Amino acid sequence: MTLPHSLPHSALALGLTLFAPLTASGQDSPRVNIYRFVLGVDVPESPALVALDRTPTRVLRGSAPKPMAATATRVFSGDAAATALAVDIVPYYLVGGGARTLASYRANSIAGRLKRVGTKTQLGIGSVWDAAGGAPLVSVAVRATFHDPHDPVLNSNLPERADSALAGGTMPADDEEQVTDRGVELRSLFDQAHRTMRARHGIQISGGWGAAARAGGGVVSGDSLGPAQHVVWLSGQITLSRRLDLIGLGQVRASRGERGNARLGAGIERKAGAADFRADLYYQSGVDQLNGGVSAELRALRHISIVGSVATEHDAGPPDDRQLRAYLALRWFVAEDP
């Protein structure tokens, strides 16, 4: 990813404004906007699509969410196809809750940990329409990250070093060369944080709840929705090296009055510079079968990735009703990598 030869003065001024509290004299505990350090890696699956059971990968990442994301997925199964759409946001980000002191954000007290979870709690809404269903399925879901050793604010000195890069030295307003140097230095800092955090050993743990129901007549209202199907899940992502992760999933899906259907899965992910490759294997209790799939995620542009996958799957039905499905997803997300 390349930067322009010069950064706009207005962008740099905005950066200085965001980091100004860090350099305020007499402050022992500086404040920083933590969402200015979200890295564009390991984008998790949309919780709204998890509720719809239409994620391109079925063993779900444990990584932290991005502040905002939107996903459009096309699902192919035999001669049929369906389109799923989802929008996911972190409410804490939207209400401007990112300004925190480094001391309070990094605190390991119960209150400090809960506040960090709040900054990584995501709300999603989604829908999927297929001709066979006759009406769209709609969903709502909540996902939270409980443990995140890849957080660059918590586990690196990126905020302090970025502040130093932005505030250091004298920078005349018409000095394009200094502006360019400052931008290159920031890019270098983020690239280093990217490599360091992605290689940091540990386990990222996330979980969520979601519900999906069919909208009768295509209208979403309290009295038009059919019976809801609920899902709860917990996922963990273990980093073995900068290039290799193991992913585990436990999930239960059920409707009221029906026996739950559990899913247990494991995946291995090979991470590269501009792409991630995954192989998943998971067990479904409802049909007592193993299924699996392979996927590739390409970071085509800044803040945009493309996910393609092929998997064998079972819907509710006879145990021998195994289907081969292909997924193609376009994902946009917010991140701050230069």
SESEKOL-123298 format. One line per 10 residues: their letters; for each residue x, y, z negated of C-alpha. Coordinates in Angstrom, 1 decimal. Each point is the difference from the previous one (the first is absolute). Last residue first. Example, Ala and Ser with C-alpha at 12.3 -4.5 7.8 and 13.67 -1.06 7.14 Angstrom:
2
SA	13.7 -1.1 -7.1  -1.4 -3.4 -0.7
//
This chain:
338
PDEAVFWRLA	-1.8 4.9 -6.5  -1.6 -2.8 -2.1  -3.0 1.6 -1.8  -2.8 -2.6 0.5  -3.7 0.1 1.0  -1.4 -2.9 2.0  -1.3 -1.0 3.4  -0.6 -3.7 0.8  -0.9 -1.6 3.4  -1.0 -3.6 -0.3
LYARLQRDDP	-0.1 -3.0 2.4  -1.2 -3.2 -1.5  -0.2 -3.5 1.6  -2.2 -2.8 -1.4  0.2 -3.8 0.3  -3.0 -1.6 -1.6  -0.4 -3.0 -2.3  -3.6 -1.4 -0.3  1.2 -3.4 -1.4  -0.9 1.0 -3.5
PGADHETAVS	-3.6 0.8 1.0  -1.1 3.6 -0.5  1.1 3.2 -1.7  2.8 1.4 2.2  3.2 -1.9 0.4  3.2 1.3 1.5  3.0 -0.7 2.2  2.1 3.0 0.6  1.5 2.3 2.7  1.3 3.5 -0.8
GVISIHRLAR	0.7 3.4 1.4  0.6 3.1 -2.1  0.8 3.4 1.5  1.4 2.8 -2.2  -0.4 3.7 -0.1  1.4 2.5 -2.5  3.0 0.9 2.3  -0.5 -2.0 3.2  0.0 -3.7 1.0  0.7 -1.5 -3.3
LEASVGGNLQ	-0.6 -3.6 1.1  -1.6 -2.6 -2.2  0.2 -3.6 1.0  -2.2 -2.9 -1.1  -0.1 -3.8 -0.4  -2.8 -2.1 -1.3  -1.1 -2.7 -2.4  -2.8 -2.1 -1.2  -0.3 -2.8 -2.6  -3.3 -1.6 -0.7
DVGSQYYLDA	-2.3 -0.9 -2.8  -2.9 1.7 1.7  -1.1 2.2 -3.0  3.4 -0.3 -1.6  1.9 1.9 2.7  3.8 -0.6 0.0  2.4 2.5 1.6  3.1 0.0 2.1  1.5 3.2 1.4  2.9 0.8 2.4
RFDAAGAKRE	1.1 3.7 0.3  2.1 2.2 2.2  0.7 3.7 -0.7  1.1 2.5 2.6  2.0 3.2 0.6  3.1 -0.7 -2.2  -0.7 -3.6 -0.8  -1.8 -1.8 -2.8  -0.6 -3.7 0.0  -3.1 -0.8 -2.1
IGAGLRANGR	-0.8 -3.4 -1.6  -3.5 -0.8 -1.0  -1.9 -1.8 -2.7  -3.7 -0.6 -0.5  -2.7 -1.0 -2.4  -3.6 0.6 1.0  -3.0 -0.7 -2.2  -3.6 -0.3 1.1  -2.5 0.8 -2.8  -3.2 -2.0 -0.6
EGRSARVQGL	-3.1 1.9 1.0  -2.6 1.8 -2.1  1.4 3.4 0.8  2.4 -0.1 2.9  3.6 -1.2 -0.4  3.7 0.6 1.0  2.9 -0.9 -2.2  3.6 0.9 0.8  3.5 -0.9 -1.1  2.9 1.1 2.2
GILDLRRSLT	3.8 -0.3 0.2  2.5 1.8 2.2  3.7 -0.8 0.4  2.2 2.8 1.4  3.2 0.0 2.2  2.0 2.6 1.7  1.2 2.3 -2.8  0.3 -3.1 -2.2  -2.1 -2.3 -2.1  -2.8 2.4 -0.5
IQGSLWVVHQ	-3.0 -1.6 -1.7  -3.5 1.2 1.1  -2.9 -0.9 -2.3  -3.7 0.0 0.7  -3.1 -0.1 -2.2  -3.5 -0.3 1.5  -3.7 0.6 -0.7  -2.7 -0.4 2.6  -3.8 0.7 -0.1  -2.6 -1.0 2.6
APGLSDGSVV	-3.0 2.3 0.0  -3.5 -1.2 0.8  -1.6 2.2 2.8  0.1 3.7 0.1  -3.1 2.0 1.0  -1.3 1.0 -3.4  3.2 1.8 -1.2  0.6 1.6 3.3  2.2 -0.6 3.1  -2.0 -0.2 3.1
GGGARAAAGW	0.9 -2.4 2.8  -3.4 -1.7 -0.1  1.0 -1.8 -3.2  3.5 0.9 -1.1  1.9 -3.2 -0.8  1.9 -0.1 -3.3  3.6 0.2 -1.1  1.5 0.4 -3.5  3.5 0.7 -1.1  2.3 -0.5 -3.0
GGSIQIGHRA	3.7 0.5 -0.2  3.5 -1.2 -0.9  3.6 1.1 0.3  3.4 -1.2 -1.3  3.4 0.9 1.5  2.6 -2.4 -1.2  3.7 0.7 -0.5  3.3 0.4 1.9  0.7 3.4 1.6  0.7 -0.5 3.8
RMTRHAQDFL	-3.0 2.1 1.2  0.7 2.6 -2.6  3.7 0.4 1.0  -0.6 0.1 3.7  -2.8 2.5 -0.1  1.8 2.1 -2.6  3.0 0.2 2.3  -2.3 1.0 2.9  -1.7 2.6 -2.2  3.3 1.6 -1.0
SRLEVGRDTV	1.3 -0.1 3.6  -3.1 1.7 1.2  0.3 2.7 -2.6  3.7 0.6 1.0  -1.1 0.3 3.7  -2.6 2.5 -1.0  2.5 2.1 -1.9  2.4 -0.1 2.9  -2.7 1.2 2.4  -1.0 2.9 -2.3
QEEDDAPMTG	3.7 0.9 -0.3  0.3 0.1 3.8  -3.1 2.0 0.4  1.2 2.9 -2.0  -2.7 2.6 0.4  -1.5 -0.2 -3.5  3.4 0.1 -1.6  0.7 -3.1 -2.1  2.2 0.4 -3.0  1.1 -3.2 -1.8
GALASDAREP	-1.9 -2.9 -1.6  -3.8 0.2 -0.4  -1.1 -2.5 2.7  2.9 -2.5 -0.4  -0.1 0.2 -3.9  -3.7 -0.5 0.0  0.3 -3.0 2.2  2.7 -1.4 -2.3  -2.2 0.4 -3.1  -3.0 -1.5 1.7
LNSNLVPDHP	2.0 -2.9 1.5  1.6 -1.0 -3.4  -1.3 -3.6 0.2  -2.3 -2.4 -1.8  -3.1 2.0 -1.0  -0.1 2.5 2.8  1.2 -2.5 2.6  -2.8 -2.6 -1.0  1.4 -3.3 1.2  -0.3 -1.6 -3.5
DHFTARVAVS	-3.8 0.3 0.3  -2.2 -1.7 -2.7  -3.7 0.4 -0.3  -1.0 1.1 3.5  -3.7 0.6 0.3  -2.7 -0.9 2.6  -3.6 1.1 0.1  -2.5 -1.1 2.6  -3.2 0.9 1.9  -1.4 -1.9 2.9
VLPAGGAADW	-2.4 0.1 2.9  -1.0 -2.9 2.3  -1.7 1.2 3.1  -3.2 -1.4 1.3  -0.9 -2.8 2.5  2.6 -2.4 -1.5  0.8 -1.7 3.3  0.6 3.2 1.8  2.8 1.0 -2.3  0.4 3.2 -2.1
VSGIGLQTKT	2.5 0.6 -2.7  -0.1 2.8 -2.6  2.3 1.6 -2.5  0.4 2.1 -3.1  3.1 0.2 -2.2  1.1 1.3 -3.3  3.7 -0.2 -1.1  1.7 0.1 -3.3  3.7 0.8 0.2  0.0 3.3 -1.9
GVRKLRGAIS	-2.2 -1.5 -2.6  2.4 -2.9 -0.5  2.7 2.6 -0.9  -2.4 1.6 -2.5  -0.6 -3.4 -1.6  3.8 -0.5 -0.3  0.5 3.4 -1.7  -2.9 -0.5 -2.4  1.3 -3.5 -1.0  3.5 1.5 -0.6
NARYSALTRA	2.6 -0.6 2.7  0.4 3.7 0.8  1.3 0.6 3.6  -3.0 2.1 1.0  0.1 1.9 -3.3  3.7 0.8 0.3  -0.2 0.8 3.7  -2.7 2.6 -0.7  -3.0 -0.4 2.1  -1.6 1.7 3.0
GGGVLYYPVI	-1.7 -2.7 2.0  -3.5 0.5 -1.3  -1.1 2.2 2.9  -3.6 -1.3 0.1  0.7 -2.0 3.2  3.1 -1.7 -1.4  -1.7 -1.3 -3.1  -2.8 -1.3 2.2  2.4 -2.3 1.9  -1.7 -0.5 3.3
DVALATAAAD	-0.9 -2.9 2.3  -2.0 0.2 3.3  -1.1 -3.2 1.7  -1.2 -1.2 3.5  -0.7 -3.5 1.2  -0.8 -0.9 3.6  -1.2 -3.5 0.9  0.6 -2.4 2.9  -1.6 -3.2 1.2  1.2 -2.3 2.8
GSFVRTATAA	2.3 -2.0 -2.3  0.7 2.1 -3.0  1.5 3.5 0.6  0.1 2.7 -2.7  0.7 3.6 0.8  1.2 2.1 -2.9  -0.1 3.7 -0.6  1.8 1.2 -3.2  0.1 3.3 -1.8  2.4 0.9 -2.8
MPKPASGRLV	0.4 2.7 -2.7  2.2 0.3 -3.0  2.0 -3.1 1.0  -0.6 -3.1 -2.1  2.6 -1.8 -2.2  1.3 -3.4 1.0  -1.6 -3.3 -1.0  -0.6 -1.2 3.6  -2.9 -2.2 0.8  0.0 -3.6 1.3
RTPTRDLAVL	-2.7 0.2 2.6  1.7 2.2 2.6  -2.0 1.8 2.7  -2.5 0.9 -2.7  -3.7 -0.8 0.9  -1.4 -1.5 -3.2  -2.4 2.9 -0.3  1.1 0.6 -3.6  3.6 -0.3 1.1  -0.8 2.5 2.8
APSEPVDVGL	-1.0 2.6 -2.6  3.1 -0.8 -2.0  2.1 1.0 3.0  3.1 -2.2 0.3  3.2 1.5 -1.6  2.4 2.3 1.8  3.5 -1.5 -0.8  2.0 3.1 1.2  -0.8 3.7 0.6  1.5 1.3 -3.2
VFRYINVRPS	-2.0 2.2 -2.3  2.3 2.7 -1.5  -2.1 3.2 0.4  -2.9 -1.9 -1.8  1.9 0.5 -3.3  -0.5 3.8 0.1  2.6 1.0 -2.5  0.1 1.6 -3.4  3.2 0.6 -2.0  0.4 -1.2 -3.6
DQGSATLPAF	2.7 2.1 -1.7  -1.3 3.2 1.7  2.1 3.1 -1.0  0.6 1.1 3.6  -2.3 -1.2 2.7  1.9 -2.2 2.4  -2.4 -3.0 -0.1  -3.0 2.3 0.0  1.1 1.3 3.5  -0.3 -3.5 1.6
LTLGLALASH	-3.3 0.5 1.7  0.8 3.7 0.8  3.4 -1.0 1.5  -1.7 -2.6 2.2  -2.5 2.5 1.2  2.8 2.4 0.8  1.7 -2.7 2.0  -3.2 -0.7 1.9  -0.4 3.8 0.7  3.6 0.3 1.2
PLSHPLTM	-0.7 -2.7 2.6  2.5 -2.8 0.0  2.7 0.1 2.6  1.3 -2.6 2.5  -3.3 -2.0 -0.5  0.3 -3.1 -2.1  0.5 -3.5 1.3  -1.4 -3.4 -1.0
//
